[in-house]
Amino acid sequence: MNAIFFLSKGMSDSRKSYAFNLITANPFYSWVLGLISIYTFACSTFFHSSLIKVASNLDFSAVYSISLFPLMYFSHRFILLLRGKPSKQKHPLETRSLVADIPGAYFLGSDGVRSPDCAWFYYFDWIFGIYIREKRSE
């Protein structure tokens, strides 16, 4: 259900000529979150119905995809904040660079994903979120 909602919001945001925030300005985020939700549903269903090693790895990759999504979003906001650009406009250069960088981080980190060293992804999410919130309140 969530995936359908995210994808429909992406479609409606892409038709609008105005934007309120980074999500409505870049419907890419709604589409990606919708696809990640579908992928997570499929992989989790496959794993919990079969309980085999391949399905376990797919299920874990889906969870890792969900954890990287906030990192991508906060990284985009952080880059725009550092560059002094408004977040309610389309920024295709930053979006393209994140589309290239985040999957790279996914594939580089996926081998050691089950180790505690990957907790730095969560720390970056947290730090970016707090920094952006503080900068916006100034």
Rosetta blueprint (number, residue, H / E / L):
1 M L
2 N H
3 A H
4 I H
5 F H
6 F H
7 L H
8 S H
9 K H
10 G H
11 M H
12 S H
13 D H
14 S H
15 R H
16 K L
17 S L
18 Y L
19 A L
20 F L
21 N L
22 L H
23 I H
24 T H
25 A H
26 N L
27 P L
28 F H
29 Y H
30 S H
31 W H
32 V H
33 L H
34 G H
35 L H
36 I H
37 S H
38 I H
39 Y H
40 T H
41 F H
42 A H
43 C H
44 S H
45 T H
46 F H
47 F H
48 H H
49 S H
50 S H
51 L L
52 I L
53 K H
54 V H
55 A H
56 S H
57 N H
58 L H
59 D H
60 F H
61 S H
62 A H
63 V H
64 Y H
65 S H
66 I H
67 S H
68 L H
69 F H
70 P H
71 L H
72 M H
73 Y H
74 F H
75 S H
76 H H
77 R H
78 F H
79 I H
80 L H
81 L H
82 L H
83 R H
84 G L
85 K L
86 P L
87 S L
88 K L
89 Q L
90 K L
91 H L
92 P H
93 L H
94 E H
95 T H
96 R H
97 S H
98 L H
99 V H
100 A H
101 D H
102 I H
103 P H
104 G H
105 A H
106 Y H
107 F H
108 L H
109 G H
110 S L
111 D L
112 G L
113 V L
114 R L
115 S L
116 P H
117 D H
118 C H
119 A H
120 W H
121 F H
122 Y H
123 Y H
124 F H
125 D H
126 W H
127 I H
128 F H
129 G H
130 I H
131 Y H
132 I H
133 R H
134 E H
135 K H
136 R H
137 S H
138 E L
